[in-house]
């Protein structure tokens, strides 16, 4: 089958990759793969009226991974020459042989067809073709509006773009060329008065919204058009009532619910974390493999689906970094735990003969590990006005402010940027620092209403950290506003 090129460097990358595989096999590897590629990033930010970030980076490199009698070896380099590729391939084999001292046949490798394909993200406007002047103009206009009131003491307006081009080759015959593009943008402002400080962000905290899309995302967000309302909300929060301390219903907006999904379901169901491979940096998980017999993770209406094929998702790819084709599956189905996120080396712990395609690395020069896929709470049938009208005593919360969750992904506390009191089915006064606490299965078990598809949005997470040394990965979480009955609200002494 002829492989068409998605990137002009693919011919050279493919030749070097094949040489790496051949050298590794000749040195004793029973199996080998290589990823050769380039990561381009562009980051712009204006803070307090001045350009704070104007960064363009292009990194090119490769990584060779081998399996020798049940032990992995991985090595990487940045010099795309025949000599360096051969040296790194030999090093990967030596590392695998050294790893055999920990015990023979430690690792098992799930089967996967040797795919031969070309896959690219879809977009309308290549963000790298848009001039820096045009981008900075958008950010400057938004920043100027945010700073029109003296109560606003700090502002931040940013854009971020990333394109990863990669060729994957394996000793099994896989030949996959892939280009993944994403864009992101957002604004934030901090208000301060009389010792009180509040923050508001649009369209989400920590950099805004991110999608596998082109510059058309930035245009659709209309950052300057939302700056004035954001500024006024931040100022209004300075004199808002504090969040009450009580057990009451909460309605979470989509951007906050996305983080809840990420922390209490996404990380908790990475199977390498469950097996203890992730314990040093960010803990393990309460979702042990004994819970595959139908553990009650949430209420009957809770359906959480992982999907590496959903349009716009930051983890949407054709194939993962193990060469596994992307898939869609339930993590939680009708409230019951249904399956993990896996790579080829941990799939057998779930008694599966195939990986679910969750192996990704931060660039070809890092070793692939299990990463959260696009993981979403499936929509229900409510509208947000009807959901509010059906709530007698509660708080609407949205906008990520700060959070913590324990080493088992079980006990958590989240604080949002903004809250609204709900009384007798109506939104009331503004509340500052709205906070809620919970225990993961009890929290999801209290979900009794989810808004429908019209209010469902895919929220991008561009900064998920995992591993040691740490790698950053990107994924998305779809969510519509949802209600959770009788939660612990407010900061308790």
Backbone torsions as a table, in degrees:
resi	resn	phi	psi	omega
1	UNK	NA	131.9	178.9
2	UNK	-76.5	133.6	177.1
3	UNK	-99.9	114.8	176.8
4	UNK	-76.7	151.4	-177.0
5	UNK	-87.1	133.4	172.5
6	UNK	-99.7	-19.8	179.2
7	UNK	-136.8	141.2	-174.2
8	UNK	-65.7	-18.7	-179.8
9	UNK	-87.8	-0.6	-172.2
10	UNK	-62.1	-34.0	-178.7
11	UNK	-63.2	-46.9	178.8
12	UNK	-65.4	-45.4	-179.8
13	UNK	-59.4	-41.5	-177.6
14	UNK	-65.5	-40.6	179.4
15	UNK	-63.9	-44.2	178.1
16	UNK	-65.7	-39.7	179.7
17	UNK	-63.7	-42.1	179.1
18	UNK	-63.9	-36.9	177.6
19	UNK	-64.5	-40.2	178.9
20	UNK	-62.1	-44.1	179.0
21	UNK	-62.7	-43.9	-179.3
22	UNK	-62.8	-42.9	-179.6
23	UNK	-65.9	-42.2	180.0
24	UNK	-63.4	-42.8	178.8
25	UNK	-64.6	-42.6	179.9
26	UNK	-65.1	-27.1	-179.9
27	UNK	-84.2	-3.6	175.2
28	UNK	120.9	2.2	179.3
29	UNK	-73.9	131.5	174.8
30	UNK	-76.6	-23.3	179.7
31	UNK	-152.4	146.9	179.9
32	UNK	-151.7	147.7	167.9
33	UNK	-138.2	161.7	178.2
34	UNK	-141.4	141.3	172.7
35	UNK	-121.6	125.9	178.3
36	UNK	-122.8	132.5	-177.3
37	UNK	-173.9	-173.5	-176.3
38	UNK	-137.2	138.6	174.1
39	UNK	-118.5	120.7	176.6
40	UNK	-108.3	131.8	176.6
41	UNK	-132.4	149.2	174.3
42	UNK	-140.1	125.0	-179.4
43	UNK	-128.8	130.7	178.9
44	UNK	-129.7	141.4	176.6
45	UNK	-152.7	139.6	170.8
46	UNK	-117.3	127.2	179.4
47	UNK	-126.1	125.9	176.1
48	UNK	54.2	40.5	174.7
49	UNK	86.2	-0.5	-178.1
50	UNK	-126.0	149.3	175.2
51	UNK	-68.6	119.0	-178.0
52	UNK	-103.8	-29.6	-179.7
53	UNK	-139.2	130.9	173.6
54	UNK	-148.8	89.0	-166.3
55	UNK	-129.6	129.1	173.3
56	UNK	-128.9	122.7	-176.3
57	UNK	-131.1	137.4	173.4
58	UNK	-129.3	121.3	-178.8
59	UNK	-120.6	132.7	179.9
60	UNK	-123.7	136.0	179.1
61	UNK	-172.9	-170.3	-177.3
62	UNK	-153.6	161.3	176.1
63	UNK	-139.9	139.4	179.9
64	UNK	-117.4	127.7	179.1
65	UNK	-123.8	135.7	-177.4
66	UNK	-133.0	160.7	173.9
67	UNK	-126.8	121.5	180.0
68	UNK	-125.0	105.3	177.7
69	UNK	49.7	48.4	174.2
70	UNK	84.9	8.0	178.1
71	UNK	-123.3	134.8	178.9
72	UNK	-87.9	149.8	167.2
73	UNK	-136.1	141.6	179.6
74	UNK	-139.6	136.5	175.3
75	UNK	-147.3	156.1	-176.0
76	UNK	-144.1	167.8	179.3
77	UNK	-157.9	169.7	-177.7
78	UNK	-122.5	-1.3	179.5
79	UNK	-98.9	105.7	-175.0
80	UNK	-84.1	71.0	174.8
81	UNK	-125.8	158.7	179.6
82	UNK	-59.9	-41.0	-177.9
83	UNK	-64.9	-42.4	-178.8
84	UNK	-70.0	-38.9	178.0
85	UNK	-61.3	-42.2	178.8
86	UNK	-65.6	-42.3	179.9
87	UNK	-61.9	-45.9	-178.3
88	UNK	-66.7	-37.3	177.9
89	UNK	-62.9	-43.6	176.9
90	UNK	-62.7	-40.4	-180.0
91	UNK	-63.2	-41.8	179.0
92	UNK	-59.2	-40.8	179.2
93	UNK	-67.1	-41.9	178.8
94	UNK	-62.2	-39.2	178.7
95	UNK	-65.6	-38.7	177.7
96	UNK	-64.0	-42.7	179.4
97	UNK	-65.0	-37.1	176.2
98	UNK	-65.4	-34.8	179.6
99	UNK	-69.1	-16.6	179.0
100	UNK	-66.1	-17.5	179.1
101	UNK	-64.1	-23.1	178.3
102	UNK	-75.6	-6.7	179.0
103	UNK	131.9	139.2	-179.1
104	UNK	-72.4	152.8	174.4
105	UNK	52.5	42.9	-179.2
106	UNK	-73.2	-30.4	-174.6
107	UNK	-113.2	143.4	173.2
108	UNK	-116.4	148.2	-171.6
109	UNK	-124.4	113.3	-177.4
110	UNK	-67.7	145.5	179.6
111	UNK	-71.0	152.0	175.6
112	UNK	-158.6	138.0	176.2
113	UNK	-56.9	150.9	177.5
114	UNK	-83.6	87.1	-175.4
115	UNK	-70.7	144.7	172.9
116	UNK	-127.9	111.3	-169.3
117	UNK	-161.0	164.5	169.8
118	UNK	-125.8	130.5	-177.9
119	UNK	-137.2	137.8	177.2
120	UNK	-136.7	152.0	170.7
121	UNK	-65.2	158.3	176.0
122	UNK	-104.8	142.9	179.0
123	UNK	-161.6	165.4	178.6
124	UNK	-101.7	-43.9	-177.0
125	UNK	-124.7	120.7	177.4
126	UNK	-68.1	115.3	-176.9
127	UNK	-63.7	-24.8	-179.9
128	UNK	-76.0	-10.0	175.6
129	UNK	-93.5	-9.6	179.0
130	UNK	-84.1	135.4	-174.6
131	UNK	-67.0	150.7	176.5
132	UNK	-63.1	-35.2	179.3
133	UNK	-60.5	-42.6	-179.8
134	UNK	-65.8	-40.7	-179.8
135	UNK	-66.4	-45.5	-179.7
136	UNK	-66.4	-30.6	177.3
137	UNK	-63.1	-43.9	177.8
138	UNK	-60.6	-46.3	-178.9
139	UNK	-66.4	-39.3	-178.8
140	UNK	-65.3	-40.7	-179.6
141	UNK	-66.0	-40.2	177.6
142	UNK	-65.2	-43.7	-178.4
143	UNK	-64.2	-39.7	-180.0
144	UNK	-62.3	-40.7	178.5
145	UNK	-66.5	-41.6	179.5
146	UNK	-60.0	-33.0	-173.0
147	UNK	-93.3	13.7	-178.1
148	UNK	-73.1	-17.8	-179.9
149	UNK	-112.5	135.6	-176.7
150	UNK	-65.2	-20.8	178.8
151	UNK	-67.6	-18.8	177.1
152	UNK	-83.8	114.1	-173.7
153	UNK	-103.6	-12.2	178.0
154	UNK	-155.0	143.2	179.1
155	UNK	-136.1	156.5	175.0
156	UNK	-150.6	126.4	179.2
157	UNK	-131.1	127.5	-170.9
158	UNK	-143.5	157.8	170.0
159	UNK	-134.7	151.9	179.7
160	UNK	-149.2	135.9	-179.3
161	UNK	-135.5	144.4	-178.5
162	UNK	-146.3	134.6	173.9
163	UNK	-133.0	125.8	176.6
164	UNK	-116.0	122.4	177.4
165	UNK	-112.9	132.7	-171.8
166	UNK	-151.1	144.1	169.1
167	UNK	-113.5	130.0	178.3
168	UNK	-114.8	127.0	176.9
169	UNK	-130.1	146.3	177.7
170	UNK	-136.0	161.8	178.2
171	UNK	-69.4	-12.9	175.7
172	UNK	-80.3	-12.0	-179.8
173	UNK	108.8	4.0	177.4
174	UNK	-65.8	143.4	178.9
175	UNK	-148.3	96.2	-171.7
176	UNK	-124.7	124.1	175.3
177	UNK	-110.7	133.5	-170.1
178	UNK	-145.8	138.8	174.8
179	UNK	-129.4	123.3	-177.6
180	UNK	-120.0	123.7	-177.7
181	UNK	-121.4	138.4	173.1
182	UNK	-143.2	156.0	178.7
183	UNK	-131.4	157.3	177.2
184	UNK	-159.4	153.5	178.5
185	UNK	-163.0	155.7	177.7
186	UNK	-175.1	168.5	177.8
187	UNK	-134.1	154.7	178.6
188	UNK	-150.0	153.2	176.7
189	UNK	-145.1	150.6	179.2
190	UNK	-118.2	128.0	177.3
191	UNK	-106.3	141.4	-179.5
192	UNK	-143.4	135.0	177.2
193	UNK	-163.7	132.5	175.2
194	UNK	52.3	43.3	176.6
195	UNK	81.1	-0.8	-179.5
196	UNK	-105.2	136.2	179.9
197	UNK	-129.5	133.5	178.3
198	UNK	-137.9	153.5	-177.6
199	UNK	-129.3	144.1	171.9
200	UNK	-136.3	144.3	-177.1
201	UNK	-131.4	151.0	175.1
202	UNK	-140.6	139.4	-7.6
203	UNK	-82.0	-4.3	177.1
204	UNK	-157.6	165.1	179.3
205	UNK	-74.5	168.6	174.3
206	UNK	58.4	51.4	173.1
207	UNK	102.9	-10.1	177.1
208	UNK	98.7	-145.5	-178.0
209	UNK	-102.0	141.6	-179.8
210	UNK	-132.4	134.8	177.5
211	UNK	-142.6	158.1	169.5
212	UNK	-76.0	84.9	-174.8
213	UNK	-157.6	176.6	178.2
214	UNK	-99.0	-159.3	-176.5
215	UNK	-64.8	-14.5	176.1
216	UNK	-59.1	-25.9	175.4
217	UNK	-62.8	-46.7	-179.3
218	UNK	-59.9	-44.2	179.7
219	UNK	-60.4	-43.0	-177.6
220	UNK	-67.2	-28.0	-178.3
221	UNK	-73.1	-26.2	178.5
222	UNK	48.0	64.5	-176.3
223	UNK	-57.9	-47.4	178.8
224	UNK	-61.6	-33.7	-178.4
225	UNK	-68.9	-17.8	-180.0
226	UNK	-106.5	-1.7	-172.9
227	UNK	-68.4	-41.3	-176.4
228	UNK	-64.7	-45.3	179.8
229	UNK	-63.9	-37.7	179.0
230	UNK	-64.6	-43.7	178.8
231	UNK	-58.8	-46.5	-177.8
232	UNK	-66.3	-35.8	176.9
233	UNK	-63.8	-43.4	180.0
234	UNK	-60.7	-43.1	179.3
235	UNK	-66.8	-41.3	180.0
236	UNK	-63.0	-33.0	179.9
237	UNK	-64.8	-24.7	-179.2
238	UNK	-59.9	-33.1	-179.0
239	UNK	-108.7	12.5	-179.0
240	UNK	-73.6	158.7	176.7
241	UNK	-70.6	148.1	176.7
242	UNK	-70.8	154.0	177.2
243	UNK	-62.9	132.5	179.7
244	UNK	-68.7	160.8	174.3
245	UNK	-106.7	110.6	-175.6
246	UNK	-170.1	168.5	168.5
247	UNK	-95.4	114.8	-174.5
248	UNK	-154.0	167.2	179.2
249	UNK	-71.3	145.3	173.2
250	UNK	-126.9	143.5	172.0
251	UNK	-115.4	118.0	-178.2
252	UNK	-97.1	133.2	172.4
253	UNK	-71.8	167.4	-172.2
254	UNK	-63.0	-40.7	-176.6
255	UNK	-68.4	-36.8	175.8
256	UNK	-69.8	-40.7	-179.9
257	UNK	-63.6	-31.4	176.6
258	UNK	-60.3	-43.2	177.7
259	UNK	-66.7	-38.8	177.8
260	UNK	-59.3	-43.1	176.8
261	UNK	-61.6	-46.5	-176.4
262	UNK	-58.8	-50.3	-172.1
263	UNK	-79.3	-39.5	-172.5
264	UNK	-98.3	-10.3	177.3
265	UNK	-124.4	-47.2	-177.1
266	UNK	-59.0	-61.3	-179.0
267	UNK	-66.7	-32.9	-177.2
268	UNK	-66.3	-21.1	-174.9
269	UNK	-111.8	15.6	169.2
270	UNK	-76.5	120.6	-170.4
271	UNK	-70.8	-26.2	175.2
272	UNK	-67.6	-35.4	176.0
273	UNK	-66.0	-42.6	178.8
274	UNK	-58.8	-37.5	-179.0
275	UNK	-79.8	-1.9	177.3
276	UNK	90.4	6.1	-178.7
277	UNK	-73.7	-12.5	-174.5
278	UNK	-112.0	9.1	-167.5
279	UNK	-62.9	-32.7	-173.0
280	UNK	-63.4	-42.1	-172.8
281	UNK	-90.3	-51.8	-170.0
282	UNK	-137.2	26.9	173.1
283	UNK	82.5	-175.6	-178.0
284	UNK	-109.9	-130.2	-177.9
285	UNK	-158.4	148.8	174.6
286	UNK	-80.4	-9.9	-174.1
287	UNK	-89.5	70.0	-180.0
288	UNK	-70.0	165.4	-174.1
289	UNK	-66.3	-15.0	174.2
290	UNK	-67.1	-15.3	-179.9
291	UNK	-85.0	3.3	176.9
292	UNK	-72.6	-4.3	-179.2
293	UNK	-88.5	18.7	176.4
294	UNK	104.8	31.5	179.0
295	UNK	-54.0	136.7	-179.3
296	UNK	-79.5	102.2	-178.5
297	UNK	-90.3	-28.2	-177.6
298	UNK	-161.3	-171.3	179.2
299	UNK	-74.4	172.9	-175.9
300	UNK	-62.4	-24.8	-177.5
301	UNK	-88.0	-2.2	-177.4
302	UNK	-85.6	113.2	174.2
303	UNK	-126.2	114.9	-179.2
304	UNK	-113.3	119.4	-171.1
305	UNK	-119.4	129.1	172.2
306	UNK	-90.4	135.3	-173.9
307	UNK	-152.0	104.7	178.3
308	UNK	-88.7	14.4	178.3
309	UNK	-116.6	-6.5	-173.9
310	UNK	-66.1	130.2	-179.9
311	UNK	-59.1	133.5	178.2
312	UNK	90.9	-13.3	-177.9
313	UNK	-68.2	139.6	179.3
314	UNK	-69.6	-21.8	175.5
315	UNK	-100.2	14.1	177.9
316	UNK	-80.1	115.5	179.7
317	UNK	-139.6	166.8	173.6
318	UNK	-76.8	-37.6	-175.8
319	UNK	-148.6	148.5	176.9
320	UNK	-83.8	-175.3	-175.6
321	UNK	-82.1	5.7	166.1
322	UNK	-98.8	0.4	-176.1
323	UNK	79.1	22.2	-179.2
324	UNK	-95.3	131.6	-179.2
325	UNK	-67.1	142.4	-177.1
326	UNK	-64.5	150.6	-172.8
327	UNK	-141.0	173.3	174.7
328	UNK	-133.2	132.6	-178.8
329	UNK	-159.0	161.7	178.4
330	UNK	-82.9	132.8	165.4
331	UNK	-88.8	-43.6	173.8
332	UNK	-129.1	128.1	-179.3
333	UNK	-125.3	120.9	-178.0
334	UNK	50.9	39.7	176.8
335	UNK	86.4	-9.7	-177.9
336	UNK	-101.2	138.6	176.8
337	UNK	-63.0	131.1	-171.8
338	UNK	-122.3	-21.5	-177.7
339	UNK	174.6	160.7	-175.8
340	UNK	-98.0	176.7	168.2
341	UNK	-102.7	125.6	-167.6
342	UNK	-135.4	163.2	171.3
343	UNK	-120.2	178.6	-176.2
344	UNK	-67.3	-23.6	-177.3
345	UNK	-92.8	-5.7	177.2
346	UNK	-121.0	-2.4	-175.5
347	UNK	-57.6	-33.6	-176.2
348	UNK	-67.3	-21.9	177.3
349	UNK	-67.1	-21.2	176.8
350	UNK	-95.3	4.0	-175.3
351	UNK	61.5	36.0	174.7
352	UNK	-109.3	143.6	178.0
353	UNK	-92.9	4.7	178.6
354	UNK	-141.5	141.1	174.9
355	UNK	-69.3	154.0	175.0
356	UNK	-89.3	4.1	172.2
357	UNK	80.3	42.3	-176.8
358	UNK	-110.7	18.5	-177.2
359	UNK	-91.9	115.5	-179.5
360	UNK	-142.7	153.6	179.4
361	UNK	-129.5	156.3	175.6
362	UNK	-82.6	80.6	-177.6
363	UNK	88.7	156.6	-176.9
364	UNK	-61.0	-21.6	-174.7
365	UNK	-84.6	-0.8	175.4
366	UNK	-110.1	150.8	-179.5
367	UNK	-73.9	135.7	178.8
368	UNK	-68.4	141.6	174.9
369	UNK	-136.8	169.0	178.7
370	UNK	-68.1	125.8	176.9
371	UNK	-125.3	152.5	178.0
372	UNK	-60.2	135.4	174.0
373	UNK	-83.7	-176.1	167.7
374	UNK	-65.8	115.2	-173.4
375	UNK	-124.3	121.4	-170.2
376	UNK	-131.9	147.8	170.0
377	UNK	-85.3	119.3	-177.6
378	UNK	-66.5	141.0	-176.2
379	UNK	-67.8	157.0	175.4
380	UNK	-103.7	-138.1	-174.0
381	UNK	-125.6	-2.4	-176.3
382	UNK	-80.0	159.5	161.7
383	UNK	-103.2	157.0	-179.3
384	UNK	-63.9	-42.3	176.3
385	UNK	-58.8	-41.1	178.4
386	UNK	-67.1	-35.9	179.5
387	UNK	-67.2	-42.2	176.5
388	UNK	-62.9	-43.7	-178.5
389	UNK	-63.5	-24.3	-178.5
390	UNK	-89.8	-0.9	-176.9
391	UNK	-106.2	121.0	-176.6
392	UNK	-81.7	-43.9	-173.1
393	UNK	-145.0	107.8	-176.5
394	UNK	-168.2	-169.9	179.2
395	UNK	-137.3	132.2	169.3
396	UNK	-90.5	130.0	-178.4
397	UNK	-130.7	143.5	175.6
398	UNK	-161.2	161.6	178.8
399	UNK	85.7	111.6	-176.4
400	UNK	-70.0	128.9	176.7
401	UNK	-114.6	-57.6	175.2
402	UNK	-157.6	163.0	-176.6
403	UNK	-161.1	162.7	171.8
404	UNK	-150.7	149.5	177.8
405	UNK	-149.2	144.8	-171.6
406	UNK	-75.5	177.6	-173.2
407	UNK	-69.9	-10.2	176.8
408	UNK	-106.1	3.1	-177.6
409	UNK	62.6	39.8	-172.1
410	UNK	-117.3	-58.5	-179.8
411	UNK	-96.5	133.4	-175.0
412	UNK	-143.7	162.5	169.8
413	UNK	-144.1	132.1	-179.9
414	UNK	-126.5	139.0	173.1
415	UNK	-119.3	133.6	-176.8
416	UNK	-104.2	164.8	178.5
417	UNK	-72.1	-35.8	-171.4
418	UNK	-143.9	144.6	176.9
419	UNK	-136.5	157.1	174.3
420	UNK	-134.1	130.3	176.0
421	UNK	-67.1	140.0	173.9
422	UNK	-115.3	119.8	178.5
423	UNK	-131.7	125.2	176.8
424	UNK	51.0	42.3	174.6
425	UNK	79.9	14.3	-179.8
426	UNK	-132.4	144.5	173.9
427	UNK	-71.4	130.9	-178.5
428	UNK	-115.3	-136.8	-172.0
429	UNK	-66.3	155.5	176.7
430	UNK	-70.6	143.0	178.5
431	UNK	-125.1	135.0	178.9
432	UNK	-98.7	152.1	177.9
433	UNK	52.6	45.9	178.8
434	UNK	-64.7	130.7	-172.2
435	UNK	-134.6	144.3	173.2
436	UNK	-142.1	151.5	178.9
437	UNK	-124.5	158.1	177.5
438	UNK	-173.1	178.6	174.2
439	UNK	-120.1	129.7	-164.8
440	UNK	-46.0	-59.6	-176.6
441	UNK	-66.9	-33.3	177.0
442	UNK	-67.0	-39.4	-179.8
443	UNK	-63.1	-52.6	-179.7
444	UNK	-67.1	-26.4	176.1
445	UNK	-69.3	-19.4	-179.3
446	UNK	-90.7	2.3	179.7
447	UNK	-76.2	118.1	-177.0
448	UNK	-123.4	1.1	179.4
449	UNK	-159.2	134.7	179.7
450	UNK	-133.3	134.3	179.0
451	UNK	-71.3	165.2	-169.4
452	UNK	-88.1	-173.4	-174.1
453	UNK	-59.6	-30.4	-178.5
454	UNK	-66.8	-22.9	-179.5
455	UNK	-108.8	9.4	179.2
456	UNK	-87.6	128.0	178.5
457	UNK	-131.6	150.0	175.5
458	UNK	-93.2	116.2	-177.6
459	UNK	-103.5	130.5	-176.5
460	UNK	-89.8	138.6	174.3
461	UNK	-116.5	106.3	-175.3
462	UNK	-95.9	3.1	-166.9
463	UNK	-135.7	37.6	-179.6
464	UNK	-79.2	121.4	-179.4
465	UNK	-100.0	141.1	178.3
466	UNK	-163.6	155.6	174.7
467	UNK	93.5	167.2	177.4
468	UNK	-146.0	105.3	5.6
469	UNK	-65.8	149.3	-171.8
470	UNK	-69.6	141.0	171.5
471	UNK	-119.7	148.9	175.5
472	UNK	-102.5	134.6	177.6
473	UNK	-129.9	165.5	-177.6
474	UNK	-125.2	143.2	178.4
475	UNK	-158.9	170.8	-179.4
476	UNK	-127.6	154.8	178.2
477	UNK	-133.5	117.0	177.7
478	UNK	-85.3	138.4	-179.4
479	UNK	-160.0	148.9	167.1
480	UNK	-117.9	157.8	179.1
481	UNK	-52.2	142.9	-177.6
482	UNK	-143.7	155.3	-179.0
483	UNK	-108.9	142.0	178.5
484	UNK	-128.8	119.9	-173.6
485	UNK	-77.4	140.0	168.7
486	UNK	47.8	65.2	176.8
487	UNK	-101.4	157.2	176.7
488	UNK	-76.8	114.1	-174.0
489	UNK	-114.1	144.4	177.7
490	UNK	90.5	163.3	-179.2
491	UNK	-87.7	120.3	-175.3
492	UNK	-103.5	141.7	-178.6
493	UNK	-75.6	NA	NA
